[in-house]
């Protein structure tokens, strides 16, 4: 794939905490369903390229609906080393995805939700833009720098995913950081407040998770 061509991927999981409406998609967006995420795709009237997983959260009606459309199903064993969402991320990367949005990646299964943050961490290390969208929050992991649109006066939190994140600087936040070191296990940068409609964060080393209200 030509590296200059952007190919976003939307990966739908079966977590319950999802936006009320589908995110805006580009014409070439690669839509992938991780097992029960196909139910959300059906609700949003999206056509996935593939539905993959062990099918433990995929209802028969949705399966029949997409089989009738000729959608490819890839069934994997229930006993496996990766979650269905992890496999979907791997598939997206194989298909040349240059940015990844995960929906249905947050919900009552806290173990899966935390595991999905680790997926963002991995994507950040690869230099790929990433995000998890929930009903009210947007999460993204990144290295080096990030410029992001936000709602003015909304909460913005920064959490280190690596043991430490050095020389953190921010713009557009009520409590600015100017060369701070954030260490894993600290809550120093939780619940800051956006003073503008765009914020900027940069650091010398490490990986940060940013959590923004939407």
Beta strands, then each sheet from edge to edge (+ up, - down):
strand 1: 8-12
strand 2: 30-34
strand 3: 50-53
strand 4: 72-75
strand 5: 99-103
strand 6: 129-133
strand 7: 137-142
strand 8: 145-149
strand 9: 155-160
strand 10: 164-171
strand 11: 178-183
strand 12: 192-193
strand 13: 198-202
strand 14: 208-213
sheet 1: 4+ 3+ 2+ 1+ 5+ 6+ 7- 14+ 9- 12+
sheet 2: 8+ 13- 10+ 11-
end
